Amino acid sequence: MIKKIDCGKTHFENLYQIFKYTSPEELESKRARLFPGGNADNEVSTTSIFLSTLSAVKEYREELLSQVGIKKICNKNVSLHTYTELQSGSKDDRPDGLIVITSGKLKPIIEWVCFVEVKIGNNTIDESQVERYATFAREIGVNSIITVSNDLVTNPMQSPIKLRKRSFNLFHWSWTFLQVTAQRLIRTESIEDEDHIYILSEFKRYVDSHKKLSNYTSMGKEWKESVKHIQSLDTKQKIPPLTLSNVVESYIQEEKDISLQLTSRSQFHIELLVRGGRKEAVEKMLQNRKVITSEFMLNQDKNNTFSIDVDFIRQEIRCYIGIVVTKGKSQAQTTALIKMFESESGYTDCILVNAFYIRNKSKRTDVPLATLFREKEFAEPYSILDKSFGDEVKYFEVKTKDLLGRDFRSTKNFIIKLEAIAGRFLEQVVVHR
């Protein structure tokens, strides 16, 4: 009887021995089911439905596992197997699921394997529990754990928890991320098989209607008073530590949710761009400027980004992007910029433009895109240009500004407004870049 998995060598038919089952049939009884018995909203059933969807839909599993670095899932002649509630050394403490990738048809070889730990509702990932799973995993040749919960992370390679033992792969999928990924694959017609489209659509519907699976919908009970306190300060006054912590913790969750919601409603993969410790960076911005800046990249391209400023003093949301036009002098550059937006002229009143020259010189005046359209129509010099700075624009900043007023302090309306503003900017500005 084998006791440990050796990926690339261990035969799949021997997997049952690892978990001390008496036969392959006993292991087979633990296979994840698309239609499990019992309450469909409990943790066991939710895990089974998700893992069986992963098994059924090729494009879905390839997308999810590729994002945590498991590229071999896209190879030919590989299969994916999923199981729930496999026994461990302790009968009272066992992983929720198991994912196994095999290669070969006649006598499949295990190529990669990981545990899955699932939480629903307000249950969060238990660090000590995952530590115990990691210990058991090493004993049997498993070196990865994927956690799944309502907790949001910047990308799946990160985790809401940290393990003391470093030589272990820990990944995380939020339920919102799983729902958004399913929706994006369906919307972009990335799935070939009609039956698989149906299965994934049903899974998305299941997640949407699940009482214990949710995205970020509230900034928390401390948000209103904390925001009011910050708004009463001037830019040089220090924010008390507790107030600062309350706002930062809430906003960090919300900016992660923004990227998922924008991915859901667009043709782009939107990801928050993080450099270093995000919490420390947000605290510093808020303390020093009373403004938090979030930068988002499109399709994993760090050169293709846009930013959102949340101004706590002005109660304002500013979205902006830098657009470079390389051909021609300043007048021709501006004309080329305008042409990017001509098909969306109905939106131009709320879109502002400024021109920046070498050494970031500009007139420091935002001009409505509608004004530039009129100047183009009458062949007038563009009002954003200043020949004293030169005759070549380094880049154009295109932005929107929205004052939220009382909605800025609302625990729910702040999220609704912010995500709507970001979505509008994506549709009206970013897509034309």
C-alpha positions, 0 to 999 in steps of 0.5 A: 500500500502506497502512503505518498503521492509522487506527482508524475509517477503515482498511478491514479488507480492507487489514489484510494490507498493514500486516504486509507480506503479499502477499494477504488469503489470506496473512493469513487463514492466521494466523487463530487456530484453536480446534484448532491442530496440534501440541502443545496445551500449547505457547505458540503453541497455547495462544494460538491456542485462547484467541484463537479462543475469544474470537472464538467466544463473544460474551459472553466477549469482551464481558466481558473487553474491557469490563473494559479499557475497550473498550466498543465491543465491545458495539455492534451490527454489530461483529465480532472477528478474532484472529490469531497470530504476525504478522510484525513488523519483525524476523522473530525478534521478533513479537507472539504475537497480534492482536485486531481489532474491526471495524464494518460488514458490506459493507466493514468498518472497523477500530475498535480493534486491539491486540497480544497477548503470551502467556507460559505456565509460569514465563515472565514478561512481558519488559519489553524485549520489550514495549517493542519491540512497542510501538515497532512498534505505534506505527509501524503505528497500534496503541496497545494491548497485552494481556499474558497470563501466570500473573502476577496483578494487582489488575485488568486495567487494571494490568500486571506491567511498566511501559513507559518510553513512557507514551502507550501502553495496556498491559493484563494478563489472568492465566490464572486471571482468564481461567479464573474469568471463563469459569466465572462466565459459565457458572455465572450462565447469562450465555451464550445460545447452547448451542454457545457454552456448550459452547465456553467450557466446553471452554476452561475444561477446557483451562485447568484441565488445562493443565500450564503454566497455574496459580493461586497455590499456594505462598507460596514457600520463604522463607515458613516461616522469615520467618513464624517470625521475625516471630512471634518479635517483639513488635509494636514490634520491627522486621522485617529488610528481607529478611524483610519483603520476602519476606513482602510479595511473597508475600502481595501475590500471594496477596491478588490470588488470593483475589479471583479464587477468591472470584469463582469460587465466588460470584455476586459479582465480588470485587476487591481495593481498592487505594489508592496503592502496595500494596507500600508500604502492606502493608510499613507495616502489617506493620512497624507492627502485624504485621498485614496488612489486605486490603479487598475490594469487591463488584461494583465498589461501593466502599461494599460491602466486607469486610476480612481481617486476617492477624495474624502474631503471633497466627497468626490470620485475621479476616474482618469487615464493617460492616453498617448498619441505619438503622431503629429504635432499638438493640434494633430495629436488632439484631433486624433484623440477626439476621433477616438470618442466621436462615436460616443458624442452623447457622453462628452459633457462629462468627459474632461481632457487636459494636455501634458507636455514634457516635464508634465507641464500643462495649463492645469485646466480641464476642458470638456470633450464637447468643447473640443468637438466644437473647436474641431468643427470650426477649425479653432485652435484647441483650448487645452494646448499651450504653445509656450510648453512646446508643440508636442503633447506628451500625453492627454489625461482624460477624466470624469469627476462625480460629487457624491454628497451624502451618498459618500457616507452611505454604507451601501450607496457608496459602493453602488455609486462608486462601481457605477461611476467606474463602470461608466468610465470604463465604457465611455473612456477606457474602451476607446483607448 
